[in-house]
């Protein structure tokens, strides 16, 4: 039980140290560079390549824009540019290219069942499927063009696949897919897990396909026509004219811009958060500029407050950053489960690092045992919690918890924690290495009691309470008591699972390497040494001067044949023979109630 509390304290300490380390890093960067990472940058100062990268990540088409000033104006109309976002551009592109080159080709559907399972049943994502007809016609897009399209859609979590009608012609006949085409599948309506609608096109140029996708997905973002509608339906806390479903959606995202269509990343987010968050866009007219304030602005409207997105650290204008932000203020059950799963496995790491195992296979067994037990307990707790959430009395409590989580996520501390989490996800290897390094360091520094040092990982002492043996209670001889117990519980069909009481009374000590002993020439010990030795040289030298002799001690365990290491816990039997504490307890637990060397009973005192 103490190991569990130690692991919990280590987990909280690790999270606190990570938070403080990132704060120290932020202070160092600010001191070194003199500006904040949230400092805005004028787009005209960026290169043409950086401007195009920003537009590609945000999902804004720049077809027909050639001059740098035009690209900078388009970037400025989509969102502000912060310094940290510009530095992240190279990392994002490199990571996406590595992901595309390391993953196999898009999903190849094997038939109608596979197609419906992936496309129809996955109702919170967007699919772009290339359909190859049964005829000998070439696909609509060749491999090179298809790769370019996938690369353009990768930052927006749009999944791609290929369906060959030769594998299942009945589906193609029922859908009327007789020509090569591109199929866009996305959920319909504002209800969560709503039905999927499909749109088709036969465009062949990547830019044209990208523009078509943006137009289709932009239909999910509500357009606010007039400023009066903006005040009435969006900026008021409670709207009486909203539908029942819309009134249950407490969070809204509103884009105030001069653009006619929303960026693709915002449209893709409207698909991911269907039924949870309402997305809208208001194209500001000249007469409304003085009323709305700064343009462009991404307003996050909650029942409690309204904030402007992009003013804090790691609040970038791309799908990955805003997706993390929206999950923090409007999480679903799966988000809580994934967070608890990560924390449970981090707890398991700190727990099994406290286990003492002599061999590698025992350590491996301890790792597997700890991870399996922690995850099974987590799953069982979630089953109970999921059942309790269906009770009517828990609805108000869940709403209160959701409001509390939203307030914490919108606070300054919540923003820092979210930014730290995003930075940890960027370098998963550093996260894992730091976790294990801290666990190993804590294992060496955390003191352990003598009972914990001698406890094996498979023993669950907290479930049993040791009782004094019968022979000690009624005054019988120990040998007679052991015989009575053996006759009462025959070893032919049932082996005792616990070591007898005498084993816990055996003396233990920490091993110290033997030191050389000084024997003085005129001492009685010198006379005894000269009488016992057969070496004439030792007798002659000891009569003249003092000599150093190596202490005669056993330096290895007779059970496992391993050398004693300094500080290891040893157990001494009544016959004065020493063994590893774990080795002799394992020996005694197998009904070997005697010394492995001299066969003297381990429960009988030797006089």
N, C-alpha and C positions, 0 to 999 in steps of 0.2 A: 504493500500500500504506500510505503514511503517513497518507493521509486516512481510511482505515478504522480505524487505531489512534486517530486523533484523535477520530473519531465515537464509538468505544467509550468512550474516556475521558470525553467530553462526556456520554454517556448515563449512566454511573455517577455523574458529578458532579451531573447534574440530579436523579437519584433521591436522592442524599445531601442535596442542598439542599432538596428537598421534605420529606424526613424531618425535617431540622433546622427548617424553617419551621413545620411543624405542632407540633413540640415548643415552639418559642418562642410560638406562638399559645396552646397549652395553658397555659403558664406565665403569660401575660398574662391569660387568662381566669380562672385560679385566683387571681391576685393581685387582679384587679378585683372578682370576686364573692365570694371568700373561701371557696368550697366546691368540691368536686370534682364533675365531671359524672356520676360514678358514685354519687353520694350518693343514698340511697333517700329517698322521699317518702311520707308518710302519705296514702293515697288519700282520706281524708276531707277533706283540704285542697283537693282539686281540685273543679272545678265539675262539674255533672251532665253537661254536654256533653263535657267532657274524659274523664269516666269512661266514657261511652258510646262515644267514639272509641277508647279503649283496648280495650274489649271487642270492638268491631267489628274492629280490626286483629288482635287475638289469636284471633278466631273463637269467642268465647264468647257464647252466646245469653242475652240479658237479658229475654226475654219474660216478663211478669208481675212484673218488678221495677220499682217506681215510685219508692220513696223513695231518697234519696241515700245513706243509710246502708246500704241493701241493695245498691245498686250498688257502693259502696266495698268491702263485704265480698266481693262476687263478684270484683272486680278483685284484691283481696288474696289470694283463694283460687287465682286462676289463676297469678299470678307477682308478684314485687316490682315496684315502680314506681321507676325511676331518673329523675333530673332531666333528663338528656339525652334520654330517651325522650319525656318530656312536651313538651319544646321541639320535637321532631321531628314531633309529631302534626300541626300545621298544615301543615308542608311536605309530609308524606306525602299528606294528603288533597287538597291543592292539586295535587300532581303526578299523583295518580290521576285527579282530575277532568279535568285537562288532557289526559291520555292517552286517556280515554274519549271526550271531545268531539272530539279531533283524529283519532282512528282511525275507519275506516268501521264499518258495522254488522257484527255477527258473521259468521263464515264461512257463506256460502250454498253448500251442496254441490250440484254440478251433476249428480250421478248416483252410482251404486253404486261405480264405480271411485274417484271423488274421496272418497267417504265412507270407503271401506276404506283409502285411502292416508293420510288424515289421522287417522282415529280408530283403526283396527285396527293400522296399522303404527307409530304413535307410542305406544310401550308404556311410557313413563315419565312420562306426564302424565294429567290427568283432563279429560274432556270432558262438558259438559252441552249436549245437543242438543234443540231443540224440533222435534218431528215434526208436520208438517201433512199430514193425510190427503188422499186423492184426492177425497173428497166435498166438498160446498160448506159444510161446517162451518167455523166460525171457529177460528183458532188458540187453543190453550189459554191463552196469555198475550198480551195486547195489547202494543203497542209501549212504552207507558209502564211497565207492570209488568215487561216484559222488560229494559228499561234499568235499572230498580231492581235486579233480580236480578243483572245483569252488574256493576253498581256494587258490590254486596255481595260478589261472588266475586272481584273484581279483585285484592285484596291477597293472595290465596291461589293465584295462577297457575292457576286453573281456566279452561280455554278453553271458549268457547261457540260454537254454530253453529245453523243452521236447515236442516232437510232437508224439501223439498217433495216429497211422493210423486207429484205430477203429472209431475215430471221423470224419475222412474224408478219405475214402479209395481211392477216385478218384485221389487225389494228389499223394498218394504213388504209385498207379498203373502207373500214367503217368511218375513219376520220377524213377520207378523201385526199390523202397525201399521194398524189400521182406524179408530182413534179418535185425536184429538189428545192428545198426551202429551209428557212430558219424559223424555229418555233420558240416563242416567248411564253413562259408559264409563270403566273404570279397569282396570289390570292386576291379575291374580289371582296369589296365591302370593307367595313370597319370592325367587323366582329373578329375575335381571335379564332384561328383555325377555320376560317371561312372557306367556301368553295374556291376552286382554282379555275381561272379563265386562261385561255390560250389565244395568242395572236401570232400571225404568220407574216413573213415578208420574204422577198427574193432579191434583196440588195446584196451586192458583191464587194463594195468598197468598205474598208474598216471604219472610216470616218462617218460614212452614211449610216452604217449599222449602229455606231455609237450614238449618233444623233437620234435615230429612230428609237433606240432603247430609252434615251433620256426623255423623249416626248411621251412614251408609253408610261414610264414610271412616274413622270411628273403629274399624271392624272390623279395619283394618290394624294398629292399635296393640295389642300384646299386653297383656292384663290380668293382673296378678299378684294372686292371691287371698290368699295367706297370706305372713306375714313369713318363714317358713321357706323358702318357694319363692324369695323375694327374695334371701335369702342364698345359696341353693344354685345358682340359675340365673343370677343377675345380678351379685352382688357378688364372686363368686369369679373369680379370673383365668382359670382353665382349668376347663371343665366337661366332664366325661367323658360325661355323658348326652345332650349336645346332638347334633343330627343333623349330618351331614357338611356340609351347606350352611351351617347356623348356626355351626358351628365355624370356618368360613372367614371369617365376618364378625367382624372384630376390634374394631369400635367399636359401642358400644351407647349409647342415649339413654334415660334412665329419668326419669319424672316422678313425684315424690312430692307428693301433693296430697290435699285433702279432696273434690275434685270427683269425680263419678261417671264423667264422660266427659272425654277429653282435649280441649284447644282445637283448633280447626279447623286452625290453622297447623301444629301438630305432626302432625296426621293427614295434611295435604297434604305435609309433608316426608317422611313414611314412604313415600309414593308415589314422590317424586322420587329417593329413595335406596334403592329396592328392590334387594335383593341386595348392598348395600354396608354399610348400617347397620341395626341392629335397634332398633325403638322399643317402649317399654313404659310402662305406667302402673300405679302402686300407690296405691290409695285407702287412705289411712292411717286406721286405726281408733283409738279412744280408748286402747286398751291398748298400742298400738304407737307412740304419740307419743314417748315417752321413748327409744325404741330408734333411731328414724330421724333424730332431730335436727330441724333447721329445716324448716318446711313453709310454703309450697311450695318445692321445690328441683328443678332440672333437672340431673341427674347425667350427665356425659359419661364413660363407662367405656371405657378403652382397655386393650390388653394391658400397657401400661407403668405407667399411673397412672389415677386417678379424680379429676376436678375438678368444681367446681360452676359451671355456666354462669350468666353475668350479673354477675360480680364485676369484670369489666374493661371498658375503654372500648369503646363501640359494640356491646356484647353485649346487644342488646335482645330482647324477647320478641315477635318477629314473624317472618314467613317470610323476609323479605329478609335480616335480620341473622343469623339462625341458619343460613340456607342458605349464606351466605358463610363462616361459622365451620366448618360441617361439610365444605364443599368444601376448606377449608384443611387439615383433619386427615385427610380421607379423599378425596383427589382421584382423578379418573379420567383416562383418556388425553385426553379432549377438553378438560379443564381445563388440562392442561399445554400442549396445542396452542394454545389461545386465549391463554394467557399468553405463550408464545414468539412468537405472531403479533403481539401488541401490542408486545413488545420489539423485534422485527425491524423493524417499521414506524417505531418511535421512532428506531432506529438509522439507518434510511433518511433520516429527516428531518434528522438531524444530518450525515449524509454529503452529501446534495445541497446543503445550505446552505454547504458548503465549496467548491462548484463555482463557478468564475468564468466568467460568460457575459455577452457584451456586449449581446445582444438578448434579447427576452422569449421568442421561440420556441425559442431554444437552451436557455434556462433551463427552459422547459416540457418540452422533450425530455429534459433531464438529470433532471428530477423523475420523469418516467415511466420512464425507463431504470433509475434507481436503485431505485425501488419494485418494478418488475417483477423485476429481478435478485435483490434481497433476498428477495422472496417465493418465487421459483423455487428459490433455494438452500435456503430453509427447508423447502419441500415435499419437495425431494429428500432432505434430511437426515432428515426425518420418515419417509419411505418406507424408508430404510435402517434407522432405529431401530425402526420397527414390525416389519420383518422379523426383526431381531435379537432382539426380545422374545419371539418364538416358539421360540427355542432353549431346550432344557431347562436349560442351564447358567446362563441369565440369571434364572431364577426366584428363586433365593436372593438374588441381587444386587438385584432389584427389591423384594423384601420388606425388605431392609436399607435401601434408599433411601426406601421408604415410611415406615418407622419413624423414620428421621432427619428426614424432612419433618414428620412428626407431632410429634416432640419440639420442633422449631423453631417450629411453629405454635402449640403450647401454651405456649411461653415468653413472657416479658414483651415481648421485642423483637418476636416474631411477632404478638402481639396489637396492638402499636402500628402495625406495618406494615399489618395487616389493617384497622384503624380508619382509617388514612390512605387506604387504597385505597377504602374505602366513601365517605369524604368527597370524594375526587376524582371518584367516579362521580356524586355529587350535582350537581356543577358541571362538566360535561364541557366547556363552553365555556371556563371558566377554565383547565382542564387543557390544552386545545389552544393557547390563547393564550400561556400561560406556557411551553409547550414551544417554540413558534416564537420567542418573545421571547428565551429563553435561547440558542437556536441562532443568532439574528441577532447578539446581543451577543457570543457566543463567536467568531463569524466575524470580527468587527472586532478582537477582542483577540488571537486566536491568530495568532502570526507564521507567515509562509510563506516558504519558500525561493524563490530565483529560478526554479528548474526547475519548481516547482509553479505559479508565477504564469503561466508560459508554456505550461502543459499544458492541452489542451482536454479536455472530458469524454469525448469518444469515443475518445481515444488510450489504448491499453493498452501503455505502454512496458515494463511488467515482463515481457511475453511475448516481447520481442525484444531482442536485444543488437546495438548498432550495430558494424559492422565497418569498418575503414579501407578506403577505396576502392583499387582495383587500381593506378590511376595513381600514387598516392602511395607505394605499396610498391616499384614498379619504376622510379620516377624519370621517368615520362613527363610531358609538358606537360599541365596541367589541361584545356585545350581538346581535346587529342587523346584524353585519358582519357574525357572525357564523350562524345565521338563514338564511341569503341569501345563504351562501355556502351550507347549508344543503338542501335548496330547489333546488339549481342548480344541485346538485348531490344527488339524492334520495338514502337513505340507504336501500330501498326495494330490489334493484337489484345490487348495487355497493357500497362496503364499502371503504372508503378512506384508502389508504395504508400508508400515511405519517402523522406523528403527526403535529399539527398546529404549527405556528411560536411561539406562546406564550410558548410552552413547552420548547423550547431551551433557553428561557429567565428566566426560573425558577432558583432560587438560589440553589446552591449545597454546601455541606461541608462534611468534614470527621468526622465521629463519634468519640467522645472521651467519655470514661466511666465517669459518673457523680462523682464529688468529694464532700466530706462532707463539709458543709458550717459552718463557725464559726459565731455565733450571740453573740455580746457583750451585757451585761446586761443594759447598759445605752444608747444604741443606739436607734434611731427611729425604726429600724427594729425589735428590741426586743419588743418594745411596740406594734407594729403591730402583731407580733407573739402571744403575750399574749392575744390580742383581738380576734384573729382568732381561737385559740385553745380552746378545751373544756376539756383538761386535766389539772386538778388543780395542779398536781405534776410538770408539765412543767412550769406553772406560778410561782410556789413557787421557783423552782430551778433557773429560769431565773432572778428572782428578786435578787438572792443572788450571782450568778456567771455566767460566759460565758458558753454557751452550743454549742455542735456540732450537726447539723441537716443534715440528708440525703437530697440531692437535689431531688426535685420532677420533674423527667423527664421521658418521655416515652422511654422505653428500648427495645421495640420490634416493628416490622413492622406489621401494622394492615392488610396488604394484604396477606403476606406469613406466618405470625405468628411466624417468626424466630427472635431470639434475635439478637440485633445489636452487631457486633464484632468491636473491636477497629480498626480504620482506614478504615472502609467500607464507601463507598460513599453514602450519603443521599441527598434527594431532599426535599425542603421545599415548600409547597403550600402557596398561599396568606392567608389562614386561620391559618397558623403557624403549621400545622400538618406535621410531618416528615415521610418519607417512604424510602425504598430502591430505589435507582435511577432506577434500571432496573424494579422493580416492578411497580412503579408509571408510568413509560413510557409505559410499557405493558398495564396498566390500561387505560391510556389516548388514546392509539392507537386503543382501542376497542370502541371508541366513548363515553367513560365515561368522559365527560369534567367537572367533579366535584370531590370534595373530598370524598373519600370512607367513612369517619366518619361523617362529618357534612354536606355534600352535598353542600358546598359552591362552586360556579363556579371556576374552576382552572384558568380561563383567566381573572377574575375580581378581582381587588385589594380591599382588605377589610380594611375599615377605622375604 
